Amino acid sequence: MRVVIIGAGEVGTSIAANLASEHDVVVIDIDERRAEQLKYDLDVLTLTGDGTSMETLETAEITSADMLIACTDDDRTNIVACATAKALSNPFTIVRTKNVEYLQTWERNNDAFGADFVVCSDLLTAQNIVRIVGLPAAIDVDPFVGGLVQMAEFEITESSPVTGQTVVEADRYESLTFAGLFRDDELLLPSGDTRIEPGDRAVVIGSPESVQLFANDIAPETTPDRADEIVIIGGSDIGYHTARLLEQRQFSPRLVEQDEQRARYLAEELPGTTVMQHDPTDTEFLQREHIDEAEILAVAHESDEKSLLISVLASRLGVDRVIAVVDTAEYVTIFEEIGIDVAINPRGATAEEITRFSFESVAENLAVLENDQAEVLELQLGKDSGLVRKPIRDLDQEIDGQFVIGAIARGQSLITPRGNTELRPGDHIVVFVETDAIAEITAMT
């Protein structure tokens, strides 16, 4: 597949890195130095120019492109680029936007902007926060097969009940699969006798109920039946949409916003949210308003440096769990290393959402884990698939790459995979796979 990407920033670079090994990728950026650097870093074709220009798109051979992804930091540039591409040819076009109104316009009329798909970074980030609120012990949560299956990643602590147990000993859930472990930045596919160690990050796949039970067992104090005390710091668009989505789920969050005019606007727009206008770095205010007693605090400040300060302050005051929105991808590791529970990068979330289209509709859903070391794919098996009518243990021997089939959805029934389970045409499978083996797995579907 030939893919033209407009924008060599964090989003475009991440997408190009995911696609470069299997697809013909061209990246366009107006910054010559950034385009040149990407060419050498990823060994992809780059062009310096304006992605909205017909001349630039024709130089990129847009007429032979299967897909165009417009993912600069400027919403209008992305919209114009897709509209121009549609005027010249008919690639599948993806627009990245921060403004939810553009997404709503496109949802009302899918012909708007010349876009076949629109991704809203701010809304995606808010949705990720809300999913973690529903499962607060998790580092990452993603739904599959229309919500029938859930993937979650958890950090195993010294005090966790499963620490020191083997996978067989820890696996006492009816519809749950231990898909993978990340240990010291290395990927392990666990066997029954693999021992779970403190500091491991465990990826489990199963029904939402079984994932919740697992979370209750490994971190009972941070996985209440319901998070009754949720505080959002920052009334940015991400903070606003987080509160709005929480209201839809019958939560009543509190939101702290320093700017008086913005706070007044939020109070009018969010009837189920208590909006407080104050400096979120004021320790006396945080204690007076009992924000230190929050079960979950989501920091959605527009400044990474301010977010880091607020997150550290909240942790030291005793907030049970801190989720921080980190705009700069390089800072995510810093947040995690100093003990912030979950760091979400909006550009990373956007790149992940867009990347799932790179499999030419083979993968219906996708989640990227631990700096692209592994991915979780949802695949529907056709009648000619090389994966069907064989026990899973035979597939393990046939396929070179590391993978684990975490769940099988057959109709509306969820089947827990075992060695003797045979896959059938029409099955939806959720598979945990190391990144290098993705092409081999998807080719067999």
Buried (B, 14 or more C-beta within 10 A) or exposed (E): BBBBBBBBBBBBBBBBBBBBEBBBBBBBBBEEEBBBBBBEEBEBBBBBBBBBBEEBBEEBBBEEBBBBBBBBBBBEBBBBBBBBBBEBBBBBBBBBBBBBEBBEBBEEEEEBBBBBBBBBBBBBBBBBBBBBBBBBBBBBBBBBBEEBBBBBBBBBBEEBEBBBBBBEEBBEBEBBBBBBBBBEEEBBBBEEEBBBEEEBBBBBBBBBBBBBBBBBBBBEEBBBEEBEBBBBBBBBBBBBBBBBBBBEEEBEBBBBBBEEEBBEBBBEEBEEBBBBBBEBBBEEBBEEBEBBBBBBBBBBBBEBEBBBBBBBBBBEBEBBBBBBBBBEBEBBEBBBEEEBBBBBBBBBBBBBBBBBBBBEEBBBBBBBBBEBBBBBBBBBBEEEBBBBEBEBEEBBEEBEEBBBBBBBBEEEEBBBBEEEBBBBEBBBBBBBBBBEBBBBBBEBB
